[in-house]
Amino acid sequence: MLDVGDQVPDATVWFAPRETISLRDVVEDRPALFLFYLFDWSST
């Protein structure tokens, strides 16, 4: 877990099916809240 003021790791994540994005690009100019969960786009 990150604390207030911590830097976001330089990671690439799935933004949508077949679309990736860098976490640092998302938070470049604004704060953000990230929620991660499994199997959103899968049939399982």
C-alpha positions in Angstrom: 0.0 0.0 0.0 1.2 3.5 -0.8 1.1 6.3 1.7 0.3 9.9 1.0 3.2 11.4 -0.9 4.6 8.1 -2.1 5.4 7.9 -5.8 3.5 5.5 -8.0 5.5 2.6 -9.3 6.4 2.7 -13.0 4.1 -0.1 -14.1 1.9 -0.8 -17.1 -1.5 -2.2 -16.4 -4.6 -3.1 -18.4 -6.9 -0.1 -18.8 -9.5 -1.8 -20.9 -9.6 -5.0 -23.0 -6.6 -4.8 -25.4 -5.5 -1.4 -24.0 -2.7 -0.8 -21.6 -1.6 2.4 -19.8 1.3 3.5 -17.6 0.2 4.3 -14.0 2.5 7.3 -14.0 0.7 8.6 -17.1 -2.6 8.4 -15.2 -1.5 10.4 -12.2 0.8 12.8 -14.0 -1.3 15.9 -13.3 -3.9 14.8 -10.7 -4.6 12.5 -7.8 -6.1 9.1 -8.5 -7.7 6.2 -6.7 -6.9 2.7 -8.1 -9.0 -0.4 -7.4 -7.7 -3.7 -8.7 -9.8 -6.9 -9.0 -9.5 -10.1 -10.9 -11.6 -11.6 -13.7 -13.5 -8.5 -14.7 -13.2 -9.2 -18.5 -13.0 -12.9 -18.3 -15.6 -15.6 -18.5 -14.6 -17.2 -15.1 
